[in-house]
């Protein structure tokens, strides 16, 4: 017998929830934590570096006249970086903005949603750039000014453009680039902080570890038990956990050593130029000497609608400044 069935009904209303979920919630801890400096007054930002002469223990003869003098400015150097323009340009058509009622966005809210996303993306672009692998870049008419990034600041070379002066580059002992996630030890992490202390002599220092997921996972494994022998008949188990605790905790957020403390922060935007390098990298920053100078904070500027629909520009102009060069920072780059 003929009749109406659901599968052949016409004019059914769509059951579309008024919800639009953005599953990508990656944060930008580095740019959020970095101190905001004064606005640069030139596309080339410069600052001074200085150091003390080596100590001297030679005795002075009584009644001897001074015959030689010292230049206390002999170690003075200059560091530099270029500002960089960060831009996103949202645009929607007239009909998309005037007539569409998009689930989770709202009626006539498409442009507002685009602006909000563009502001987030400019912040992520900055995080990705400052934690990336780019050297400083002068505007050549084809490629614009580019800021020197952390992977170049924390290196033994100091880059090739606007090179960090030799006496203020990161020593090789402050960089671990030959361990894997299997064999990286606590002693190797402590050795990096020891190297930084050997350069600065600064006690009770707190560092910030901006780390990829693989490095963070490797460091968190320090909280897990490890068999002390492979002989199954006499295995001795060592544990870093409180045996009376009822909660299984396998995370490490702070590494405290004789040479300083590292507070760890996961970051999704480390060395995004490589699909594999980011998770394997951790930068160890002395944030007291890190600053981001903003000529323009991220903001929206409306552009003329030429008939095709509303458009605008979300823009920021900024540069990364490491006032110590690379001397009081460190780095871990796992090979696998």
NUKOL-118355 format. One line per 10 residues: number of its first residue (from 1); their letters; for each residue x, y, z of C-alpha. Coordinates in steps of 0.2 Angstrom, whole numbers, m for minus. Layout:
NUKOL-118355
NUM) a) X:Y:Z | ...
end
This chain:
NUKOL-118355
1) xxxxxxxxxx) 0:0:0 | 7:17:m5 | 11:30:8 | 23:43:14 | 40:37:21 | 53:48:28 | 66:44:15 | 56:52:2 | 49:67:11 | 52:84:3
11) xxxxxxxxxx) 55:101:10 | 62:94:26 | 71:107:37 | 90:104:40 | 94:100:58 | 110:111:59 | 115:116:76 | 120:134:80 | 137:129:84 | 154:131:75
21) xxxxxxxxxx) 168:122:84 | 186:127:81 | 196:112:86 | 213:121:84 | 216:129:101 | 235:130:100 | 242:144:111 | 256:156:109 | 266:156:125 | 282:164:119
31) xxxxxxxxxx) 275:180:112 | 263:181:127 | 277:180:140 | 290:190:131 | 291:208:138 | 284:221:126 | 297:235:122 | 297:253:116 | 292:256:98 | 307:255:86
41) xxxxxxxxxx) 311:271:77 | 320:263:63 | 318:247:53 | 335:242:59 | 334:240:78 | 351:240:87 | 357:238:105 | 374:237:115 | 382:222:122 | 396:223:135
51) xxxxxxxxxx) 406:211:146 | 419:213:160 | 438:210:157 | 445:194:164 | 450:194:183 | 468:198:187 | 478:191:202 | 495:199:198 | 502:207:214 | 506:226:213
61) xxxxxxxxxx) 523:232:219 | 523:245:233 | 527:262:227 | 527:257:208 | 520:270:197 | 506:266:185 | 513:264:168 | 500:255:158 | 481:258:157 | 466:248:151
71) xxxxxxxxxx) 452:252:139 | 436:246:149 | 426:248:134 | 436:235:124 | 422:222:125 | 408:233:119 | 399:227:104 | 383:230:95 | 368:218:91 | 355:221:78
81) xxxxxxxxxx) 339:215:70 | 326:220:57 | 308:223:61 | 295:213:51 | 278:216:45 | 265:203:49 | 249:204:39 | 232:195:36 | 219:202:24 | 202:196:27
91) xxxxxxxxxx) 188:199:14 | 170:192:11 | 158:196:m3 | 143:207:m1 | 131:193:m2 | 141:182:10 | 141:196:23 | 123:203:20 | 112:188:18 | 121:173:25
101) xxxxxxxxxx) 116:166:42 | 130:154:46 | 128:141:60 | 139:146:74 | 143:163:66 | 127:172:65 | 117:183:53 | 128:196:45 | 143:191:55 | 154:183:42
111) xxxxxxxxxx) 166:198:41 | 167:200:60 | 172:181:61 | 185:183:48 | 193:198:57 | 193:188:74 | 202:174:65 | 214:185:56 | 219:193:73 | 223:176:80
121) xxxxxxxxxx) 233:171:64 | 244:186:65 | 248:182:83 | 252:164:77 | 263:170:63 | 273:180:75 | 275:165:86 | 280:155:72 | 293:168:65 | 301:172:82
131) xxxxxxxxxx) 303:153:86 | 308:148:68 | 323:146:58 | 325:162:48 | 340:173:49 | 338:192:48 | 333:198:30 | 335:215:23 | 320:222:11 | 326:219:m7
141) xxxxxxxxxx) 310:224:m16 | 305:206:m18 | 306:199:0 | 303:211:14 | 312:214:31 | 313:199:41 | 317:197:60 | 331:185:66 | 323:170:74 | 327:160:90
151) xxxxxxxxxx) 335:146:81 | 348:158:74 | 350:168:90 | 353:152:99 | 367:145:88 | 386:145:88 | 386:155:72 | 374:169:77 | 368:170:59 | 376:177:43
161) xxxxxxxxxx) 365:193:42 | 367:205:56 | 378:192:64 | 379:192:83 | 396:197:89 | 408:182:92 | 410:185:111 | 391:185:114 | 386:169:104 | 379:153:111
171) xxxxxxxxxx) 393:142:116 | 392:124:109 | 391:117:127 | 374:126:129 | 367:117:114 | 363:98:114 | 360:92:96 | 366:74:96 | 354:66:109 | 338:56:105
181) xxxxxxxxxx) 322:54:114 | 328:37:120 | 344:43:127 | 342:61:133 | 347:61:151 | 344:73:165 | 362:76:167 | 363:82:149 | 349:95:153 | 359:100:168
191) xxxxxxxxxx) 375:102:158 | 366:115:147 | 362:125:162 | 379:123:169 | 386:130:153 | 375:145:154 | 381:148:172 | 399:147:166 | 396:161:155 | 385:172:166
201) xxxxxxxxxx) 389:167:184 | 371:171:188 | 364:161:203 | 346:155:206 | 341:159:188 | 324:155:181 | 323:150:163 | 308:147:152 | 308:131:141 | 298:133:125
211) xxxxxxxxxx) 297:115:119 | 290:104:106 | 279:89:110 | 292:76:108 | 305:85:119 | 291:88:133 | 286:70:132 | 304:64:134 | 307:75:149 | 291:69:157
221) xxxxxxxxxx) 297:52:156 | 310:56:170 | 295:54:182 | 292:36:176 | 300:20:184 | 316:13:176 | 322:m5:178 | 339:m4:185 | 344:m22:178 | 339:m32:163
231) xxxxxxxxxx) 339:m48:173 | 321:m53:176 | 326:m63:191 | 333:m48:201 | 325:m32:193 | 327:m17:204 | 314:m3:201 | 318:15:204 | 303:27:204 | 302:46:205
241) xxxxxxxxxx) 284:45:211 | 277:46:229 | 272:28:232 | 257:32:243 | 249:43:229 | 233:37:222 | 235:47:206 | 246:42:192 | 256:57:187 | 269:57:173
251) xxxxxxxxxx) 272:75:169 | 287:86:172 | 283:105:171 | 299:111:181 | 317:105:181 | 326:112:196 | 345:111:196 | 360:118:205 | 362:130:190 | 345:136:188
261) xxxxxxxxxx) 327:131:185 | 317:128:169 | 299:130:168 | 292:120:153 | 279:127:141 | 272:117:126 | 272:126:110 | 265:121:93 | 274:134:83 | 292:130:85
271) xxxxxxxxxx) 302:129:68 | 286:127:58 | 297:127:42 | 300:109:46 | 287:96:49 | 298:86:60 | 310:98:69 | 298:108:79 | 292:93:91 | 311:88:93
281) xxxxxxxxxx) 316:106:99 | 317:115:115 | 323:133:117 | 329:138:135 | 327:156:136 | 332:169:150 | 316:179:147 | 324:194:157 | 334:197:141 | 320:194:129
291) xxxxxxxxxx) 309:208:122 | 298:210:107 | 298:228:101 | 281:233:93 | 280:247:80 | 262:242:79 | 252:229:90 | 240:217:81 | 225:227:75 | 212:229:61
301) xxxxxxxxxx) 211:242:48 | 197:243:37 | 200:245:18 | 189:253:5 | 175:242:m2 | 177:244:m20 | 160:235:m24 | 165:217:m21 | 162:217:m2 | 170:222:15
311) xxxxxxxxxx) 189:220:17 | 202:225:28 | 220:222:35 | 225:214:51 | 243:220:54 | 257:220:67 | 275:227:65 | 288:220:77 | 305:212:80 | 313:200:92
321) xxxxxxxxxx) 327:207:103 | 339:196:113 | 349:209:123 | 362:196:128 | 365:190:111 | 364:171:113 | 375:170:128 | 363:166:141 | 351:155:132 | 352:136:127
331) xxxxxx) 344:123:116 | 340:105:114 | 337:98:97 | 334:79:97 | 340:70:82 | 325:58:82
end
